[in-house]
Structure formats: C-alpha cells, structure tokens
C-alpha cells in the first residue's frame, strides 16, 4: 500500500470510529462504546508512528467523549503510555547528548515539583503523572519521527476531527443525557446561546477551530489546484460558522486578526496577479453566498450582545481582569509561591482558574518552573533538523500560526491540557513546512528556467 493510500485508509478508519462513538454515546450502548475504544487503540497502536501526531490531532476535539461513561478516564490519554512503550522497545537512535538532555531535564523537573508538592502537602494525581510523562515522551517522539511527520497530513486529520466533532456535538446536544458532555450556555433574558462542542467550555472549543483555520490558510498558500483551493476555502467558511456558534469574544478577535494578517501576506507574496485575484474572488463569492443564506446572521446578533452593544451586561474581559488581579495579589504576597509555585497541583486561588497560561504556569511551578519549560521547549526545537530561517513572507505566515495557536492561551489555562504539547509541536511542524515548501518552489523555478 502506498503512503498516500495508507494515510487515507487511517483517516477513513478514524471517521468510522467516531461515527460508532457518536451512535454509542447517543444511545448509551456500552458494546458500541467499548468497540470504539478498541478500534481507537488499534488505529493508534498499529499505525506507523509517524501518524501518531495526526491521529491524536484528529481525536483531540473528541477526547472528552472518548470514554465509556462521564466519570471514567478518557482513552485519549490512556493510549499515550502504550505508544511511548512501543517507541522505547523499538529502539531509540538518538545522539547521546540529546538523550541525556531529554532524560536529565524531565528528571530534574520531576524532583523539583515533587519537593514543592511535599512542602505544600499536596498529593500526586494522574494529571501530574501524565504531564511528567509527556516531558519525556514529546522530545523522543519528535526527534525520532521528525523527518517523516507531514504538516499537511496533520492539517487533514485535525480539520477532519474538528469538523466531525462540531457536527456530532450539534446533533448529540438533542439527547438530554449527552448534556453531561456538551455544555450549552443560555442566557434567556438577553437571548444568548453559546455552544462549546464536547469540551464544556466555548473558548476551549474555539481553540481547535482557530488552529484548523490558520493551518488551512498556510496550506492554502501553497496550493495551486483550483479544486483544492475552493475546497479549503469552503472548509474554512464551515469552521468559521461553527466557531461563531461559540459566541466567543476570543474567537472573533483572533479570527479577525489572522484574517487581516493573511490578506496582507497574500498581497505582498510573490505570486501572479491572476492567482491573487482568483483567490480573492473565490473568497468573496463564498462569503457572499454565506451571507445571502443568512448563515451568520444569528451569530452576529449574539456577538452584539456579548460585546455589550445591545445590553450593558457584558464587559470586554468578562471578569478576567479581576481574576488576574486576584492571582497577582496572591503571588506578590507569597514570595515562595511566586518563585516555586504550587508544584503542579489541582489547587486554585479561591477555587477560580486564572484564565491565562502565563499566570497559570507561574502559579503552578513558579518563575523557576516557567524558565524550565521555556528551556525545555527550546531544547526540543533546537535538537530537531531543518534550521533554515524563514523569509519575509514566510515570517508573516508563521505569525498567523502564532496568533491562532497561542494568542487564545492568554485567556485560558492550557498547561494541563494535551493541547499544550500537541499544538506547540504542530507549530514547529508549520515552520518546517513553510521552509520545505520554499525549497520545493526554488527547485521548480530552476527547472522551468
């Protein structure tokens, strides 16, 4: 079987699995649910490990329902130790100095956080153990399969997973017992309804959609076939529709920002005028059709409510500024917490999340832990091949990635979520993709001269 065929076979199997999962969850059929879990394990374990990241990106928006009952652990997390064990048993051919860094730094961080936990009297939970395991797993996996993992494959799987999860959540919300998984926020007094997919939070739900949109914009810039261009634009419009169902301010601000940046990049990009006009006209026509069909009318009205243009019930930050001030005061009043944190615990200040990744990291592991995580990610990236610098246009495209992937994190606590690892790794792949596509274009130009 060719690589292309294998990729699509795996994608079809993942789509079949989530269809069975949806039916199983809808009718609470344990046979179908356990069958789905076994199929998920089989797909993940028996596929070539270069597909591990694409597969996990596909199931990322499905992870909260990838379980047999609401109070059980998600199989999405349980499969990772199995993959880690398989990779270790298959042999790891990594330079010695990298192997030492990959092992020494996580061991140091584990000892550091365990000591802080001990001093604060906190227990060791599963979330903590999983986080520590990922510190060992991610650099080893990335180093071993970096040359084989394809960004376009990751985007294909991610987009398919996001779209299928959005459609399924919208259908399954009609089943009362599924509201345990699907949170529908309604404020009847002002006519506000917010959907959040399977994640239970509209902003977390929006993160996946933003990542998919930005990733498609990157691949769209390198696509020359007209049918694929139209298809990708259609998928982006569909993602925008589902994203706007969340009525998330963060989503709208990020979407508008990346749209402006993308349009500016297309204008300055070295492509033919005919290509640029064709791209703009295609987007214009698809947008006109969407507006004419009143696809976004209801969502735009609800955004007016959220931004306080209809009522005075909403503020721009929706209470986050008060949360930031509360955490700042707590950290500044406790020097030991500021520098060493809580040791990756489940404790929160006044039982309220910080809603900011930087504040969360400092609260959990302190300034020292923040420095460690920055160094750890730098080492992961620095040990990967392909260090060619981005060109001017490529920098703008990569800035789109930064805006879409990480800007939402400034309003979310992402440290304990799988996205902290998988989306960051995907951003590194995006940079590699931009550079590799430049090389392909250069080679084509040489042969056409």
C-alpha positions in Angstrom: 0.0 0.0 0.0 1.4 3.4 -1.0 1.9 6.1 1.7 -1.0 8.2 0.3 -3.4 5.3 0.3 -2.3 4.3 3.9 -2.9 7.9 5.1 -6.5 7.9 3.7 -7.2 4.4 5.0 -6.3 5.6 8.5 -8.4 8.7 8.1 -11.4 6.7 7.0 -11.0 4.4 10.0 -10.9 7.3 12.4 -14.0 8.7 10.9 -15.8 5.3 11.2 -14.6 5.1 14.8 -16.1 8.5 15.8 -19.3 7.7 13.9 -19.7 4.5 16.0 -18.7 6.5 19.1 -21.4 9.1 18.4 -24.1 6.3 18.0 -22.8 4.6 21.1 -23.0 7.8 23.1 -26.4 8.8 21.7 -28.0 5.5 22.8 -25.6 4.8 25.7 -24.7 1.4 24.1 -21.7 0.0 26.0 -21.0 -2.6 23.3 -20.5 0.1 20.7 -18.6 2.3 23.1 -16.1 -0.4 24.1 -15.8 -1.4 20.4 -14.9 2.2 19.6 -12.3 2.3 22.3 -10.7 -0.9 21.0 -10.8 0.5 17.4 -9.2 3.7 18.6 -6.4 1.7 20.3 -5.9 -0.4 17.2 -5.7 2.6 14.9 -3.2 4.3 17.2 -1.0 1.4 18.2 -0.8 -0.4 14.8 -0.4 2.6 12.5 3.1 3.8 11.6 4.2 6.1 14.5 4.7 9.0 12.1 0.9 9.1 12.0 0.6 9.3 15.8 0.5 13.1 15.9 -2.0 13.4 13.1 -4.2 10.7 14.7 -4.1 12.5 18.1 -4.9 15.8 16.5 -7.9 14.2 14.9 -9.2 12.9 18.2 -8.3 16.0 20.2 -11.7 17.6 20.0 -13.3 14.2 20.6 -11.2 13.4 23.7 -13.8 14.4 26.3 -16.2 11.8 25.0 -13.6 9.1 24.2 -14.8 7.2 27.3 -17.4 4.7 28.3 -19.1 6.9 30.9 -18.8 10.5 32.0 -17.0 9.7 35.3 -14.2 7.5 33.7 -10.8 8.4 32.4 -10.5 9.3 28.7 -8.9 6.7 26.5 -7.3 9.5 24.6 -4.8 9.9 27.4 -4.5 6.2 28.3 -3.1 5.3 24.8 -0.1 7.6 25.1 1.9 5.4 27.6 1.4 2.4 25.3 2.8 4.3 22.3 5.7 5.6 24.5 6.5 2.0 25.5 6.3 0.8 21.9 8.7 3.5 20.7 11.2 2.7 23.5 11.0 -1.1 22.8 11.6 -0.4 19.0 14.9 1.2 19.8 15.8 4.9 20.1 18.7 6.0 17.9 19.4 9.5 19.2 22.7 11.2 19.8 24.0 10.6 23.3 24.0 14.3 24.2 20.4 14.7 23.2 19.4 11.5 25.1 20.9 12.9 28.2 19.1 16.3 27.9 15.8 14.5 27.1 16.2 12.5 30.3 18.0 14.8 32.7 15.7 17.8 32.4 12.4 16.0 33.0 14.0 14.1 35.9 15.2 17.5 37.4 11.7 19.0 36.9 10.1 15.9 38.5 12.3 16.2 41.6 11.7 20.0 41.7 7.8 19.7 41.5 7.7 16.7 43.9 9.7 18.6 46.5 7.3 21.6 46.2 4.3 19.2 46.4 5.8 17.7 49.6 6.4 21.0 51.2 2.9 22.1 50.4 1.3 18.8 51.4 -0.3 18.1 48.1 -1.0 14.6 46.7 0.3 13.1 43.4 -2.6 12.8 40.9 -3.0 11.3 37.4 -2.8 14.6 35.7 0.6 15.3 37.3 1.9 11.9 36.2 0.7 12.4 32.7 2.3 15.8 32.4 5.7 14.4 33.6 5.4 11.5 31.2 4.8 13.9 28.3 8.0 15.8 29.2 9.9 12.5 28.5 7.8 11.4 25.5 7.5 14.5 23.3 11.2 15.1 22.6 11.9 11.4 22.0 8.9 11.1 19.6 9.6 14.3 17.8 13.3 13.6 17.4 12.7 10.1 16.0 9.9 10.8 13.6 10.5 14.5 12.7 11.6 13.9 9.1 8.6 11.6 8.5 5.7 13.6 10.0 4.0 15.8 7.4 2.3 19.1 8.3 -0.3 18.7 5.5 -1.3 15.3 6.9 -1.6 16.8 10.4 -3.8 19.5 9.0 -6.0 17.0 7.1 -6.6 14.9 10.3 -7.0 17.9 12.5 -9.6 19.6 10.3 -11.5 16.3 9.8 -11.6 15.8 13.5 -12.7 19.3 14.3 -15.4 19.4 11.6 -16.8 15.9 12.6 -16.8 16.8 16.3 -18.6 20.1 15.6 -21.3 18.3 13.6 -21.7 15.4 16.1 -21.9 17.8 19.1 -24.6 19.8 17.4 -26.6 16.7 16.8 -26.0 14.9 20.1 -27.0 18.0 22.1 -30.6 17.0 21.4 -30.1 13.9 23.6 -30.6 15.0 27.3 -28.1 12.6 28.8 -25.4 14.0 26.5 -25.6 17.4 28.1 -23.1 16.0 30.7 -20.5 16.3 27.9 -22.0 19.1 25.9 -22.4 22.4 27.7 -25.0 24.8 26.2 -24.8 28.1 27.9 -28.1 30.0 27.6 -28.9 33.5 29.0 -32.6 33.7 28.2 -33.1 37.3 29.4 -30.9 38.6 26.6 -31.4 35.8 24.1 -27.8 34.5 24.3 -26.9 30.9 23.4 -23.3 29.6 23.3 -22.2 26.2 22.1 -19.0 24.5 23.3 -18.8 21.2 21.5 -17.6 18.3 23.7 -15.2 20.5 25.7 -17.7 22.1 28.1 -16.1 25.5 27.5 -16.8 27.7 24.5 -13.2 29.2 24.5 -11.5 25.7 24.6 -13.8 24.6 21.8 -12.8 27.6 19.8 -9.1 26.9 20.1 -9.3 23.8 17.9 -11.2 25.7 15.3 -8.7 28.6 15.2 -5.8 26.1 14.9 -7.6 24.4 12.0 -8.4 27.7 10.2 -4.8 29.0 10.5 -3.3 25.7 9.4 -5.6 25.6 6.3 -4.6 29.2 5.5 -0.9 28.0 5.5 -1.6 25.0 3.2 -3.9 27.2 1.0 -1.0 29.5 0.3 1.0 26.5 -1.1 -1.9 25.0 -3.1 -2.1 25.5 -6.9 -5.0 23.2 -7.9 -8.3 25.2 -8.2 -10.5 22.5 -6.9 -8.4 22.1 -3.7 -8.4 25.9 -3.2 -12.2 26.0 -3.4 -12.5 23.0 -1.1 -10.2 24.5 1.5 -12.0 27.9 1.4 -15.3 26.1 1.8 -13.9 24.2 4.9 -12.6 27.5 6.4 -16.1 29.0 6.0 -17.7 26.0 7.7 -15.1 26.3 10.5 -15.9 30.0 10.9 -19.6 29.1 11.2 -19.1 26.5 13.9 -16.6 28.9 15.7 -19.1 31.7 15.8 -21.7 29.3 17.4 -19.5 29.6 20.5 -20.1 33.4 20.6 -16.6 33.6 22.0 -15.0 37.1 22.0 -11.6 35.5 22.0 -12.5 33.5 18.8 -13.8 36.6 17.0 -10.8 38.8 17.9 -8.3 36.1 16.9 -10.2 35.2 13.7 -10.3 38.9 12.6 -6.6 39.3 13.5 -5.4 36.3 11.4 -7.8 37.3 8.5 -6.2 40.8 8.3 -2.7 39.4 8.6 -3.4 36.7 6.0 -4.8 39.2 3.5 -1.8 41.4 4.0 0.5 38.5 3.4 -1.2 37.4 0.2 -0.9 41.0 -1.1 2.9 41.1 -0.6 3.5 37.5 -1.5 5.4 36.8 -4.8 2.6 35.2 -6.7 1.0 36.1 -10.0 -1.7 38.8 -10.0 -4.1 36.3 -11.6 -3.6 33.9 -8.7 -4.2 36.6 -6.1 -7.3 38.0 -7.9 -8.7 34.5 -8.3 -8.2 33.7 -4.7 -9.8 36.9 -3.5 -12.7 36.5 -5.9 -13.3 32.9 -4.7 -13.3 34.0 -1.1 -15.6 36.9 -2.0 -18.1 34.7 -3.8 -18.2 32.0 -1.0 -18.6 34.8 1.6 -21.5 36.4 -0.4 -23.2 33.0 -0.6 -22.8 32.5 3.1 -24.2 36.0 3.9 -27.1 35.7 1.4 -28.1 32.4 3.1 -28.2 34.2 6.5 -25.6 31.7 7.7 -24.0 34.1 10.2 -26.9 36.5 11.0 -27.9 35.0 14.3 -24.3 34.7 15.5 -23.6 38.3 14.6 -26.6 39.4 16.7 -25.4 37.3 19.6 -21.9 38.9 19.3 -23.5 42.3 19.6 -24.9 41.1 22.9 -21.6 39.8 24.1 -19.8 43.0 23.4 -22.4 45.0 25.2 -23.7 46.8 22.2 -27.3 45.6 22.9 -27.2 45.4 26.7 -24.8 46.6 29.4 -24.5 43.1 30.8 -21.1 42.2 29.2 -17.6 43.6 29.6 -14.7 43.1 27.2 -12.7 40.9 29.5 -15.8 39.1 31.1 -14.3 39.2 34.6 -10.8 38.1 33.6 -9.1 41.3 34.7 -10.5 40.7 38.3 -9.1 37.1 38.2 -5.7 38.4 37.0 -5.6 40.9 39.8 -6.5 38.3 42.3 -3.7 36.0 41.2 -1.2 38.8 41.0 -2.0 39.8 44.6 -1.7 36.2 45.8 1.7 35.7 44.1 3.1 39.0 45.2 2.1 38.3 48.8 3.8 34.9 48.8 7.4 35.1 47.6 7.8 31.3 47.8 4.8 30.8 45.6 6.0 33.4 43.1 9.3 31.6 42.6 8.5 27.9 43.2 4.7 27.7 42.7 2.3 25.0 44.0 4.1 22.0 42.4 1.6 21.3 39.6 -1.4 20.7 41.9 -5.2 21.0 41.4 -5.5 23.8 44.0 -6.7 27.2 42.8 -7.0 30.6 44.4 -10.5 30.9 45.8 -11.3 27.8 43.6 -11.2 30.0 40.5 -9.0 29.4 37.4 -6.6 32.2 36.3 -7.7 32.1 32.6 -4.2 32.9 31.5 -1.4 30.4 30.6 1.4 32.5 31.8 -0.2 33.2 35.2 -1.2 29.6 35.5 2.4 28.4 34.9 3.8 30.8 37.4 1.2 29.8 39.9 1.7 26.1 39.4 5.6 25.9 39.1 6.8 29.5 39.8 9.2 31.6 37.9 11.8 28.9 38.2 9.4 26.4 36.6 8.5 28.9 33.8 12.2 29.2 32.9 12.5 25.4 32.9 9.6 25.0 30.5 10.9 27.6 28.2 14.4 25.9 28.2 12.8 22.5 27.7 10.8 23.6 24.6 13.9 25.4 23.3 15.9 22.2 23.6 13.2 20.2 21.9 13.1 22.6 19.0 16.9 23.1 18.8 17.6 19.4 18.5 15.3 19.0 15.5 16.7 19.2 12.0 15.8 22.0 9.5 17.1 25.2 10.9 16.7 27.3 7.7 15.5 30.8 8.5 12.1 32.0 7.3 11.9 34.5 4.5 9.9 37.7 4.8 6.6 36.3 3.6 7.1 33.1 5.5 7.5 35.1 8.7 4.1 36.6 8.2 2.6 33.2 7.6 4.2 31.9 10.7 2.9 34.9 12.6 -0.6 33.7 11.6 0.3 30.4 13.3 1.4 32.2 16.4 -1.7 34.3 16.6 -4.1 31.4 16.1 -2.3 28.8 18.1 -1.1 30.7 21.1 -2.9 34.0 21.4 -6.1 32.3 22.8 -3.9 30.8 25.6 -3.7 34.3 27.1 -7.3 33.8 28.2 -7.1 30.1 29.0 -5.4 27.7 31.4 -3.8 25.3 28.9 -1.0 23.8 31.0 -2.8 20.6 32.0 -4.3 20.1 28.6 -3.0 17.9 25.7 -3.0 21.0 23.5 0.0 22.3 25.4 2.1 19.6 23.8 0.4 18.7 20.6 -0.4 22.2 19.3 3.1 23.5 20.2 4.6 20.6 18.3 2.3 21.3 15.4 3.6 24.9 15.3 7.2 23.6 14.9 6.0 21.4 12.0 4.3 24.5 10.4 7.7 26.3 10.4 9.3 23.3 8.8 6.6 23.1 6.2 7.0 26.8 5.2 10.7 26.3 4.8 10.4 23.0 2.9 7.8 24.4 0.5 10.1 27.3 -0.2 12.8 24.8 -1.2 10.3 22.9 -3.5 9.4 26.2 -5.2 13.1 27.1 -5.7 13.7 23.7 -7.3 10.7 24.1 -9.6 11.9 27.6 -10.7 15.3 26.2 -11.6 13.9 23.5 -13.8 11.4 25.9 -15.5 14.1 28.5 -16.4 
